[in-house]
Amino acid sequence: MTSENRILVSPHDEPLLNIRLIATQVGDTLKYDATVNEIGRAAAALFRFNKEAFPNESITSQRAQLVYDWIMTLGKQAMEEDRRGSLLAQFCLSIAPEQHRAAVERILVEGGVASVTATKEERLAFAARGLHPEVVKHGQSLFLQRNYFHSVFECSKAYNKAVREKARSSKDGQDLMLAVWGADKGVLKVTPGKTDTDRNVQEGIKFLSAGLMAAIRNPTAHEPAVEWPIGRDDCLDVLSFLSFLYRKLDAAVYHAG
C-alpha cells in the first residue's frame, strides 16, 4: 500500500486513522470558506515538516487540495498515533468556520480520531473559572477542542485589540501596554492616581499587561505550537489571568492628557 493511500493501523491491524478519507472530506467541506492564508497559518503553527504534494484528480479546488496535501503529509510523519490524531484535530478544527465545525468533528470521529470534543469534566473545569465574557467568546471553543495553544493566543490578541481601541492608540503589544497604562502618562486609569497605592496599582496593571504580551502573546504568535506547548492547566491559568486584566480594562476610564 502506498503512503498516499494508506490507512494508519494499530499493532493489531485495526484501523485507527483513515488519513485519506479525512483529508478528502475535510478539504471538500471547507473548500469555499477556509482561505489559503488561514490554512497556511494553521499549518505553520502546528507542523514542523514541509508540505508534500499529493495530486488528486478528483480535487478541483486549490483550497481543498492544500488541506489534502497537509493532512496527507501529516500521515507520513513518524510519531505516536495519539499525537498524530491530536495534531490532525487541531489543524482541521482551527481552519473550520463555526458553521462547519460540527461537520468537521463528525468527519474526524468517523475517520478514527478518538475524541475531538471535551469531556464533561473539561467543560466543568472551564466553567468553574468564572471567566470574563470576552475570554469565553474568544477562547472557549478552542479550549473545548483541547487546542490550548490557540485558545491562549486568540484571547491574548483580543485583549491587545481591546486595549488599543479603548486607549485610542496605534501602538501594539508591549509598547502599547507600557504607554497607555502608566501612572504618569497613561490614558487608561483604574485609580485616581493620588496616593502611592494608586500609583502602584496603576503601574502594576501596566507591567502585568506588558508581561502578558512578552510571555504569552508574542511566543504564541511567533513560535510553532509543537515547540511551545501549553497544557490544560496552564491554559486555564492564563485565561483566568486574562479575565482579571479584562475586568481592569472594563473599569478603566480614558483620560487624555
DODREN-131433 format. One line per 10 residues: number of its first residue (from 1); their letters; for each residue x, y negated, z of N, C-alpha, C. Coordinates in steps of 0.02 Angstrom, whole numbers, padded with zeros to 5 digits. Atoms other than C-alpha are relative to their C-alpha. Example, Ala and Ser with C-alpha at 12.3 -4.5 7.8 and 13.67 -1.06 7.14 Angstrom:
REM DODREN-131433
1	as	00045,00059,00000,00615,00225,00390,00045,-00060,00000 | -00042,00059,-00003,00684,00053,00357,-00039,-00055,00037
//
This chain:
REM DODREN-131433
1	mtsenrilvs	00043,00060,00000,00000,00000,00000,00044,-00062,00000 | -00041,00060,00003,00073,-00169,-00046,-00016,-00045,00059 | 00010,00047,-00055,00095,-00307,00082,-00059,-00045,-00013 | 00056,00044,00016,-00034,-00410,-00012,-00067,00030,00019 | 00064,-00033,-00010,-00171,-00281,00009,-00006,00034,00068 | -00001,-00042,-00059,-00125,-00206,00174,-00051,-00021,00052 | 00039,00011,-00061,-00236,-00190,00325,00046,00019,00057 | -00043,-00014,-00056,-00138,-00202,00485,-00032,00055,00043 | 00029,-00057,-00037,-00159,-00042,00587,00034,00009,00066 | -00026,-00017,-00065,-00134,00017,00763,00042,00064,-00005
11	phdepllnir	-00039,-00063,00002,-00019,00163,00811,-00044,00060,-00015 | 00044,-00057,00013,-00173,00274,00795,-00035,-00007,-00067 | 00027,00011,00067,-00210,00212,00618,-00072,-00025,-00001 | 00065,00032,-00001,-00367,00120,00672,00009,-00072,-00022 | -00009,00068,00024,-00387,-00044,00576,-00008,-00051,00055 | 00004,00055,-00047,-00353,-00198,00681,-00020,-00064,-00035 | 00014,00063,00035,-00344,-00348,00566,-00003,00013,-00075 | 00005,-00003,00072,-00408,-00347,00389,00019,-00068,-00027 | -00027,00066,00018,-00298,-00490,00335,-00028,-00024,-00067 | 00022,00023,00066,-00350,-00493,00153,-00074,-00021,00001
21	liatqvgdtl	00070,00017,-00005,-00536,-00493,00194,-00010,-00067,00034 | 00006,00063,-00036,-00517,-00633,00320,00024,-00057,-00043 | -00027,00054,00042,-00408,-00735,00202,-00048,-00019,-00056 | 00046,00013,00055,-00532,-00718,00060,-00063,-00035,00024 | 00065,00027,-00023,-00689,-00754,00161,00007,-00068,00032 | -00009,00066,-00031,-00620,-00898,00264,00015,-00053,-00053 | -00014,00047,00054,-00548,-00981,00109,-00063,-00019,-00039 | 00061,00014,00037,-00714,-00964,00019,-00049,-00042,00041 | 00045,00038,-00043,-00811,-01032,00168,00020,-00073,00006 | -00025,00068,-00014,-00701,-01186,00188,00022,-00038,-00062
31	kydatvneig	-00030,00029,00060,-00657,-01224,00007,-00026,-00070,-00017 | 00027,00066,00016,-00770,-01377,-00003,00009,-00051,00056 | 00000,00045,-00057,-00742,-01450,00170,00067,-00009,00034 | -00066,00007,-00028,-00565,-01417,00230,00046,-00032,-00052 | -00043,00034,00048,-00441,-01536,00149,00069,00033,-00003 | -00068,-00027,00008,-00269,-01488,00084,00045,-00025,00056 | -00041,00029,-00054,-00190,-01606,00212,-00015,00033,00067 | 00019,-00032,-00063,-00288,-01529,00356,00028,00071,00004 | -00026,-00068,00001,-00237,-01354,00305,00076,-00001,00011 | -00073,00005,-00007,-00055,-01407,00289,00022,-00019,00070
41	raaaalfrfn	-00018,00021,-00069,-00052,-01495,00458,-00009,00057,00049 | 00012,-00055,-00046,-00128,-01346,00547,00053,00054,-00008 | -00052,-00050,00011,-00005,-01226,00466,00068,-00022,00027 | -00065,00025,-00024,00144,-01337,00507,00004,00001,00076 | 00000,00000,-00074,00091,-01348,00690,00004,00070,00029 | 00006,-00067,-00029,00061,-01162,00713,00052,00049,-00024 | -00041,-00052,00030,00177,-01066,00597,00073,-00022,-00005 | -00072,00012,00007,00367,-01051,00595,00027,00041,-00058 | -00022,-00035,00060,00380,-00975,00422,-00026,-00038,-00060 | 00020,00033,00062,00366,-01034,00244,-00056,00039,-00035
51	keafpnesit	00056,-00031,00036,00210,-01001,00142,00025,00035,-00062 | -00012,-00036,00062,00222,-00869,00008,-00061,-00005,-00045 | 00055,00003,00048,00114,-00862,-00148,-00029,00070,-00011 | 00036,-00062,00012,-00017,-00726,-00169,-00054,-00013,-00053 | 00049,00016,00053,-00101,-00756,-00338,-00060,00047,00004 | 00062,-00039,-00003,-00281,-00700,-00339,-00048,-00030,-00052 | 00039,00027,00056,-00380,-00719,-00500,-00072,-00016,00020 | 00069,00013,-00020,-00546,-00718,-00407,-00007,-00065,00038 | 00002,00063,-00036,-00499,-00878,-00314,00011,-00057,-00049 | -00004,00056,00048,-00531,-01036,-00415,00010,-00067,00035
61	sqraqlvydw	-00008,00062,-00037,-00517,-01168,-00277,00070,-00006,00027 | -00068,00013,-00026,-00349,-01246,-00232,00001,00009,00076 | 00001,-00004,-00073,-00400,-01259,-00050,-00011,00072,00024 | 00009,-00070,-00018,-00463,-01080,-00042,00064,00040,-00011 | -00063,-00035,00014,-00300,-01020,-00121,00052,-00017,00053 | -00048,00020,-00052,-00199,-01120,00006,-00014,00036,00065 | 00018,-00038,-00060,-00294,-01042,00152,00019,00073,-00009 | -00016,-00071,00015,-00274,-00870,00072,00075,00012,00005 | -00073,-00009,-00001,-00086,-00892,00048,00028,-00003,00071 | -00026,00006,-00068,-00056,-00948,00227,-00018,00062,00042
71	imtlgkqame	00022,-00057,-00040,-00158,-00807,00303,00035,00064,-00023 | -00035,-00059,00025,-00080,-00676,00190,00073,00000,00021 | -00069,00005,-00022,00093,-00741,00234,00006,00017,00074 | 00002,-00018,-00071,00049,-00729,00419,-00003,00076,00008 | 00006,-00072,-00004,00002,-00547,00387,00065,00037,-00011 | -00064,-00033,00015,00179,-00509,00329,00052,-00009,00056 | -00050,00015,-00051,00267,-00578,00483,00005,00054,00052 | -00011,-00049,-00053,00343,-00464,00613,-00016,-00031,00067 | 00020,00026,-00066,00254,-00497,00778,-00051,00047,00031 | 00051,-00040,-00034,00140,-00419,00907,-00069,-00017,-00029
81	edrrgsllaq	00065,00010,00031,-00037,-00395,00843,-00044,-00048,00038 | 00038,00048,-00038,-00113,-00493,00986,00021,-00071,-00018 | -00026,00065,00019,-00002,-00639,00940,-00024,-00019,-00070 | 00023,00013,00068,-00048,-00623,00756,-00074,-00020,00000 | 00071,00015,-00004,-00232,-00620,00798,-00014,-00068,00030 | 00008,00066,-00032,-00215,-00772,00911,00017,-00056,-00049 | -00019,00051,00049,-00123,-00872,00778,-00051,-00005,-00057 | 00049,-00002,00054,-00248,-00818,00646,-00063,-00038,00021 | 00060,00034,-00024,-00395,-00876,00752,00011,-00074,00008 | -00014,00071,-00009,-00312,-01040,00797,00003,-00037,-00066
91	fclsiapeqh	-00006,00032,00066,-00271,-01079,00616,-00069,-00009,-00032 | 00065,00003,00035,-00443,-01037,00547,-00048,-00048,00035 | 00048,00043,-00036,-00541,-01125,00684,00022,-00073,00001 | -00023,00069,-00002,-00431,-01279,00683,-00015,-00037,-00066 | 00015,00033,00064,-00470,-01312,00499,-00075,00004,-00017 | 00072,-00010,00013,-00655,-01265,00511,-00040,-00059,00027 | 00046,00051,-00025,-00778,-01411,00521,-00054,00032,00044 | 00048,-00026,-00048,-00911,-01393,00655,-00054,00042,-00032 | 00055,-00036,00031,-01044,-01336,00533,00019,00069,-00026 | -00022,-00065,00023,-00937,-01189,00479,00033,00043,00055
101	raaverilve	-00037,-00035,-00053,-00865,-01138,00647,-00030,00068,00016 | 00031,-00064,-00017,-00992,-01003,00685,00013,00052,-00055 | -00012,-00047,00055,-00969,-00926,00512,00072,00025,00001 | -00070,-00020,-00003,-00780,-00925,00531,00012,00047,00058 | -00007,-00046,-00057,-00792,-00846,00703,-00026,00069,-00017 | 00029,-00065,00019,-00902,-00709,00631,00048,00037,-00047 | -00048,-00031,00046,-00777,-00677,00490,00060,00029,00039 | -00058,-00023,-00039,-00635,-00663,00616,-00016,00062,00040 | 00019,-00058,-00041,-00727,-00543,00730,-00011,00061,-00045 | 00012,-00056,00045,-00786,-00435,00585,00064,00024,-00033
111	ggvasvtatk	-00064,-00019,00029,-00608,-00436,00517,00049,00031,00049 | -00042,-00036,-00048,-00538,-00365,00678,00031,-00041,00055 | -00026,00041,-00054,-00492,-00514,00787,-00041,00015,00062 | 00036,-00026,-00058,-00537,-00453,00961,-00047,-00051,00030 | 00043,00051,-00031,-00604,-00617,01031,00022,-00068,-00022 | -00016,00068,00021,-00614,-00792,00965,-00038,-00052,00041 | 00037,00046,-00042,-00729,-00867,01094,00015,00013,00073 | -00018,-00003,-00070,-00709,-00899,01278,-00046,00048,00039 | 00040,-00040,-00046,-00767,-00784,01417,-00041,-00045,00045 | 00040,00038,-00048,-00894,-00838,01546,00045,-00033,00052
121	eerlafaarg	-00046,00028,-00050,-00753,-00863,01671,00037,-00061,-00028 | -00035,00056,00030,-00661,-00977,01550,-00046,-00060,-00008 | 00048,00054,00005,-00817,-01080,01519,-00012,-00033,00068 | 00011,00027,-00067,-00845,-01098,01706,00061,-00039,00024 | -00061,00035,-00020,-00663,-01147,01733,00003,-00069,-00030 | 00002,00066,00033,-00682,-01288,01607,-00052,-00044,00032 | 00055,00041,-00028,-00849,-01346,01676,00015,-00022,00071 | -00013,00016,-00071,-00785,-01343,01856,00044,-00061,00009 | -00046,00056,-00006,-00659,-01480,01819,-00036,-00068,00002 | 00035,00064,00001,-00793,-01615,01800,00034,-00051,-00044
131	lhpevvkhgq	-00041,00042,00044,-00701,-01688,01652,-00039,-00059,-00028 | 00029,00060,00029,-00732,-01859,01578,-00035,00018,-00066 | 00037,-00018,00062,-00860,-01856,01434,00042,-00003,-00063 | -00042,00004,00060,-00728,-01909,01307,00048,00060,-00004 | -00043,-00059,-00001,-00616,-01765,01361,-00041,00061,-00021 | 00045,-00055,00021,-00763,-01645,01343,-00011,-00004,-00076 | 00014,00010,00071,-00802,-01720,01172,00058,00024,-00044 | -00058,-00014,00043,-00626,-01701,01102,00035,00066,00016 | -00040,-00057,-00020,-00560,-01552,01199,-00037,00065,00013 | 00036,-00060,-00022,-00698,-01430,01245,00001,00055,-00051
141	slflqrnyfh	00005,-00053,00049,-00722,-01336,01083,00067,00033,-00013 | -00066,-00028,00010,-00535,-01314,01059,00022,00043,00060 | -00016,-00039,-00060,-00513,-01256,01239,-00036,00067,-00001 | 00040,-00062,00000,-00653,-01128,01220,00021,00048,-00056 | -00030,-00043,00051,-00564,-01063,01064,00068,00026,00024 | -00066,-00015,-00028,-00410,-01042,01176,00056,-00035,-00039 | -00049,00040,00037,-00323,-01171,01067,00022,-00058,00045 | -00016,00048,-00053,-00247,-01259,01217,00045,-00056,-00025 | -00046,00050,00028,-00110,-01348,01121,-00038,-00056,-00032 | 00035,00052,00036,-00230,-01440,01008,-00054,-00033,00043
151	svfecskayn	00047,00032,-00046,-00356,-01471,01147,00033,-00059,00035 | -00038,00052,-00033,-00225,-01571,01240,00019,-00055,-00050 | -00021,00048,00051,-00164,-01655,01080,-00057,-00046,-00020 | 00057,00040,00022,-00336,-01713,01024,-00022,-00048,00054 | 00021,00045,-00055,-00380,-01784,01195,00051,-00055,00012 | -00052,00051,-00008,-00214,-01874,01208,-00005,-00053,-00055 | 00009,00047,00056,-00239,-01951,01035,-00061,-00044,00012 | 00061,00038,-00012,-00415,-02004,01083,00010,-00052,00054 | -00014,00049,-00053,-00354,-02088,01243,00042,-00058,-00027 | -00041,00052,00030,-00221,-02182,01146,-00043,-00048,-00042
161	kavrekarss	00043,00041,00043,-00352,-02243,01022,-00047,-00043,00042 | 00047,00037,-00043,-00474,-02294,01160,00035,-00058,00035 | -00038,00054,-00032,-00340,-02395,01250,00015,-00055,-00051 | -00016,00048,00052,-00286,-02479,01088,-00061,-00044,-00017 | 00060,00038,00018,-00465,-02529,01047,-00022,-00047,00056 | 00022,00043,-00055,-00508,-02595,01220,00049,-00057,00011 | -00052,00051,-00010,-00343,-02690,01230,00007,-00046,-00061 | -00004,00039,00063,-00366,-02758,01052,00073,-00007,-00022 | -00072,-00001,00014,-00187,-02708,01016,00013,00042,-00062 | -00023,-00040,00058,-00097,-02641,00862,00057,00046,00020
171	kdgqdlmlav	-00055,-00043,-00023,00036,-02554,00967,-00024,00072,00006 | 00018,-00071,-00002,00041,-02365,00987,00044,00035,00052 | -00039,-00043,-00044,00096,-02234,01113,00028,-00034,00061 | -00031,00029,-00059,00218,-02281,01249,00002,-00076,-00002 | -00002,00073,00006,00239,-02458,01183,-00067,-00031,00016 | 00068,00025,-00014,00052,-02483,01191,-00013,00000,00075 | 00016,-00006,-00072,00035,-02421,01370,00041,-00048,00042 | -00043,00045,-00039,00183,-02520,01435,-00020,-00073,-00009 | 00018,00070,00015,00117,-02678,01353,-00067,-00019,00031 | 00068,00022,-00016,-00068,-02675,01397,-00020,00013,00073
181	wgadkgvlkv	00018,-00015,-00069,-00071,-02603,01574,00041,-00037,00052 | -00046,00031,-00048,00066,-02707,01653,-00033,-00050,00047 | 00028,00045,-00050,00032,-02807,01811,00008,-00073,-00020 | -00014,00070,00017,00108,-02966,01738,-00033,-00021,-00065 | 00022,00022,00066,00069,-02975,01553,-00052,00046,-00032 | 00049,-00046,00028,-00051,-02831,01528,-00069,-00031,-00005 | 00067,00028,00011,-00226,-02867,01463,-00055,00045,00029 | 00049,-00044,-00031,-00313,-02717,01544,00012,00001,00075 | -00009,00007,-00072,-00341,-02746,01729,-00049,00046,00038 | 00042,-00042,-00043,-00404,-02619,01855,00001,-00026,00072
191	tpgktdtdrn	-00002,00032,-00066,-00362,-02728,02007,00002,-00076,-00010 | -00006,00073,00005,-00369,-02914,02046,00071,-00025,-00008 | -00070,00018,00007,-00179,-02915,02049,00025,-00050,00051 | -00018,00050,-00050,-00170,-03020,02207,00047,00026,00054 | -00041,-00027,-00053,-00084,-02904,02329,00053,00048,-00029 | -00050,-00049,00022,00066,-02788,02321,-00033,00066,-00021 | 00035,-00062,00017,-00053,-02641,02321,-00034,-00005,-00067 | 00030,00011,00066,-00148,-02715,02175,00051,00009,-00056 | -00052,-00003,00052,00012,-02734,02076,00027,00071,-00007 | -00026,-00068,00003,00073,-02560,02123,-00047,00046,-00037
201	vqegikflsa	00049,-00041,00035,-00088,-02480,02064,00001,-00015,-00074 | 00000,00019,00070,-00084,-02578,01902,00062,00028,-00036 | -00061,-00026,00028,00097,-02531,01870,-00001,00076,-00004 | 00005,-00073,00000,00059,-02351,01915,-00040,00026,-00059 | 00039,-00020,00058,-00077,-02337,01783,00041,-00010,-00064 | -00043,00013,00058,00045,-02413,01659,00049,00058,-00011 | -00051,-00052,00007,00180,-02285,01693,-00030,00070,-00009 | 00033,-00064,00011,00060,-02138,01706,-00023,00007,-00073 | 00023,-00002,00070,-00013,-02183,01536,00058,00007,-00048 | -00059,-00005,00043,00158,-02207,01459,00030,00070,00006
211	glmaairnpt	-00026,-00067,-00010,00213,-02041,01535,-00041,00052,-00039 | 00042,-00045,00039,00065,-01954,01455,00021,-00001,-00073 | -00021,00005,00069,00120,-02020,01286,00067,00036,-00012 | -00067,-00028,00008,00301,-01966,01313,00002,00076,00010 | -00006,-00071,-00019,00273,-01796,01393,-00051,00045,-00033 | 00053,-00042,00027,00113,-01737,01311,-00017,-00016,-00072 | 00022,00014,00068,00055,-01830,01156,00057,00007,-00050 | -00054,-00001,00049,00224,-01850,01072,00025,00070,-00016 | -00020,-00069,00017,00281,-01668,01090,-00052,00037,-00040 | 00051,-00036,00037,00113,-01602,01030,-00009,-00028,-00070
221	ahepavewpi	00006,00030,00066,00118,-01723,00884,00058,00020,-00046 | -00060,-00010,00041,00294,-01678,00827,00029,00070,00003 | -00029,-00067,-00007,00330,-01500,00885,-00050,00054,-00019 | 00046,-00056,00015,00256,-01336,00819,-00027,00031,00063 | 00033,-00029,-00059,00134,-01253,00937,00038,00061,00027 | -00034,-00060,-00023,00237,-01093,00942,00064,-00017,00039 | -00060,00020,-00036,00388,-01190,01009,-00017,-00044,00060 | 00020,00042,-00055,00289,-01296,01131,-00066,00027,00028 | 00063,-00032,-00021,00161,-01176,01205,-00030,-00034,00062 | 00036,00027,-00057,00029,-01239,01326,-00050,00053,00023
231	grddcldvls	00044,-00051,-00026,-00058,-01113,01437,-00066,-00029,00025 | 00067,00022,-00019,-00236,-01120,01500,00001,-00045,00061 | -00001,00040,-00061,-00197,-01186,01674,00032,-00068,-00011 | -00031,00064,00015,-00080,-01320,01609,-00047,-00043,-00041 | 00049,00038,00040,-00211,-01370,01482,-00053,-00032,00045 | 00051,00027,-00044,-00343,-01390,01616,00027,-00056,00044 | -00030,00052,-00041,-00224,-01490,01725,00010,-00065,-00039 | -00010,00059,00042,-00181,-01608,01582,-00067,-00033,-00016 | 00066,00028,00014,-00365,-01629,01538,-00029,-00036,00061 | 00021,00035,-00061,-00402,-01673,01719,00037,-00066,00009
241	flsflyrkld	-00040,00062,-00004,-00261,-01800,01717,-00027,-00052,-00050 | 00028,00045,00050,-00331,-01874,01557,-00067,-00028,00023 | 00065,00023,-00026,-00502,-01885,01639,00010,-00056,00050 | -00017,00053,-00047,-00425,-01987,01780,00017,-00065,-00036 | -00019,00060,00038,-00347,-02107,01655,-00059,-00030,-00037 | 00059,00025,00035,-00507,-02120,01555,-00046,-00039,00048 | 00043,00035,-00048,-00602,-02170,01712,00030,-00068,00020 | -00032,00064,-00012,-00474,-02305,01748,-00012,-00047,-00059 | 00013,00040,00059,-00496,-02364,01569,-00072,-00025,-00001 | 00071,00021,-00004,-00685,-02368,01592,-00008,-00060,00047
251	aavyhag	00006,00053,-00051,-00661,-02478,01745,00040,-00062,-00017 | -00044,00056,00016,-00531,-02591,01665,-00038,-00057,-00033 | 00028,00060,00029,-00575,-02769,01619,00051,-00032,-00046 | -00045,00033,00046,-00500,-02854,01468,00011,-00071,00024 | -00017,00065,-00027,-00407,-03008,01525,00055,-00031,-00045 | -00048,00029,00046,-00324,-03105,01384,00041,-00054,00036 | -00044,00052,-00028,-00175,-03211,01433,00015,00009,00074
//
